[in-house]
Amino acid sequence: MTTNKVIVEIKNLTKIYGSRGFKTMVLKGIDLKIFENDFIAIMGPSGSGKTTLLNILSTIDKPTQGSVILDGSDITKAKNKELSKIRRDKIGFIFQDYNLLDTMTLQDNIALPLSLNGAGAQTCIAKTKELAEMFGLKEHLNKYPYQLSGGQKQRGAACRALITDPEIIFADEPTGALDSKASRDLLDCLSLVNEQHHTTILMVTHDAFSASYAKDAYILNDGTMKCQLSRGRSRKEFYDRIVDMQASMGSDFS
């Protein structure tokens, strides 16, 4: 259940690339509040600004104007040292291409952020096994990434993002490289941690099926939020409404 605690507040977020006569305004005054236990999908056609928005929220890029308040602090004004601490303690990332280290076992890949934070070996092992159980990876912890399927690698990447108990998980097209079964497995797991562990998730996706697992879908187009769709009880009905919205916009959601 969504609480009243605001995890991220976006205020008048604007991003302009270029200079003088060659300026392109990619984001045009975005406002959004993300509450604890939210599961939000950001959707939009190619060139809508969704990747730029995610890059700013995850501290990879800075806005031209506006602010991003994460857990009470404006991350757009933070210095590099402070940003490193924010990334380490408050943000989890799930990338499309897994980003697992080939020379480490899955167990060590998952435990790495916690280990770098100074946690003891027993704590790392216990937390890794707990997450691996939840994500169906218990039997694969001693394998290396090359021994895993794409779906197993992505579920491992999700465990790694969750292991430090961050304030929010940012997922960038997390099912983009997966087949339909692996996508469903990952999304089922993300729904589980959202519902049972109250993990806050923001997912950027072009895929209506993936977005239907979220509680709310925001449609971004031409740098502005065009609408918000809320799931209600039926994921199938939510999926149908998302598809209808995509069709009505007549744009390429890829």
N, C-alpha and C positions, 0 to 999 in steps of 0.2 A: 504493500500500500504506500502510495506517495506521501511523504511527510512534508512539513512546511519549511524544512531546512533547505535553503538555496545553496547548491554546490557551485554552480557557475551562473553569473549574470553578465550578459552581453549588452552593452549600451552603445547605440549609435555607431556601430562598427562599420568603418569605411576603409576601402583599400583601393588605391590608385596606382597603377603601374605606368611608367614612362614619364616624360617631362615635356613642358611647353606645349607645342601643337600636336604631340603624339600621346596624349594621356588616354588611358583606358580605365574607367571606373568599374572594378570587378565586383566590389561589395558597396551597397548604397544605403548605409544607415541601418544595419541589422540590429534588432532588439530581441532578446530571448532570455528567459529564465529556465534553468535546469535544476530540478529539485532532487533531493536524495531519493534513491530508488526509482528514478525515471529510467525508461528505456526508450530512447529517441532515435528515430531514423531521419537523416537529412537526405533528401532526394532532389534531383534536378537534372535537366538535360545537360549534355556536354557544353562546357563553357558557362554554366550557370553561376559558378563561384563557389561550389561546395567544397572543392579541394582547397581553395584559398582559405575558406572559413575554417576548415579543419586544421590547416597549417598554423593559423593564428591562435586557435584555441589550444593547440598542443605545443605552443611556444616555439615552433619552427620558424615562423614569420611574425612580423609586427604590423599592426594596422597603420594606415595613414592618419586615421582619426578614430576616436572612440576608445572604449575600455573593455577589458575582460576581467571580471572579478572572480577569482577562484578561491573558495574557502576564506573570503574576506579580504584577500590581497589582490591588487591590480597587477596582473602578470605582464601587462604591456609596458609597465614602467620598471620592471625588475632588471637588475644587473645580471651579468652572466653567471656569477657565483650563486646568486639567489635562484636563478632559473634552473641551474643544475640540481639544486636541492628540491625545487618544486617538482621537476621531472622524476627525481628519485623517490620522493615521499608521497606525492599526491596524484600522479598521473600514471596510468597503465596504457600501453600501446599494443594494438593488434594490427599488424601490417598484412597486406595482401600476399606478400611473398615470404611469410614465416620469420625470416631473419634469425633462424637457429644457427648456432655455431657447429660446424661439421666435425670438429675435433673433440666435442664433448658429448657425453651421453644425454639422453633426454632428461634424466633426473638432474644432471648438473646444469643443463640449459634452463630448466624450470627454476632451480634453486638460485641461479646466479644473482638476480637482483637482491634477494634477501641476504645472500652471502656477502655481497659488496656493501650492504648496509651494516655489516658487522655482526649478524646473527650467528649463533653457535651452530655447529654441525648437526646436533640432535634436533634443534628447532627447524633447520632447513629441511632435514630428511622427513620429519613429521609433517610439516606443512606441504611439502612436495607430494607425499603419499596421499594426504587428504584430498588435494586437488586432483591428482591422477585418478583416484577412485571415482570422483565426481564426473570426470571427463572421459572415463572408460579407457584409461591409459596405464592402469596398474601393472599389466603384464609386459609393458613396453619400456619401462623406465631405464633398463640397462642397455637399450639399443641406441645406436647412433642415428642421426637424421637420415642418412642414406638408406637405412633399413626400414624406414617408416613410409607409409602412404602419405599423400598430400593432406588428407583429412586428419590423420594422426599428428602430423607436423603442426597443422594449424590449431588443433586442440591443445597441443603442447605449448604453442605460442600464447594461447589464451591463458593457460595455467601460469605461465611466466609473467604475464601482465597482471594477474590477480594476486600473486604470491605476497606482495608487500601491502595488501589491503589498501589500494589507492582510493582517493576520493572519487575518481571517475576513470572509466575506461574509454579510450578513443579507439574505435575500430574503423579502419580505412579499407572499404570493399573487402571485408574478411572472407567472403565466399567467392571472390572473383576468380580464383584459380582452382576451385573445387567442383567436383561433379555433384549431381543433385542429392545423392545419399549423404556424401560427406558434408555438403552444405546443411542439410537437415540435422545431421548429428551435431554439428557445431552450434547451430542456432538453438537447438533444444537445450544444449549445455548452457549457453548464454542466458536463455530464459530461466533456467533453473537457478543460476547464481543470482540473477536479478530478483527472482521471487523469494528464494529461501535465504539468501545472504544480503538482500537489499543493496546489491551492487548497482551503482549508477552507470549507465552505458549510453554513449552517443556513437552511433554508427552511420557512416556515410556509405550510401549504396545507390546503385542505379536499378537494382533488382527488386521488383515488387514482392516476390516471394520472401526475400530476406526482410524487407521492410515490414511485412505483415506480422513478424514476430515481435516487433516493437510495440510499445503502448501508444505512441504518438508518432505520426509521420509528418514532417514539415517539407513542403515543396518550395525549393529555391529556384528562381528563374530570373535571369537578367539582373542578378545582384540583389534581389529583394525577396523576402518571404511572401509567397503568393497565398498560401493557405496552410492550415493545420487539419489533419485528419486524426481522429482518435479511434482506437480499436473497438472498445466495447467488449462484448463477451465472445464473439465469433471471429476467429482468425481468418477463416475462409471468406466471410462477408467483408472483413477489413481488406483482404487481398483484392477482392473484386472492386471495391471502391478506389483503391490505389490505382489499379489498372484503368478504371474508367477515367480517373483524373489524368493519368498519363496520356490517354487517348485524346481527351478533350484539349490538352495543351498542344497536341500535334508536333511534339518535339522528339528528338532522338535522346532517349535516356540511356546513354552508354558511357 
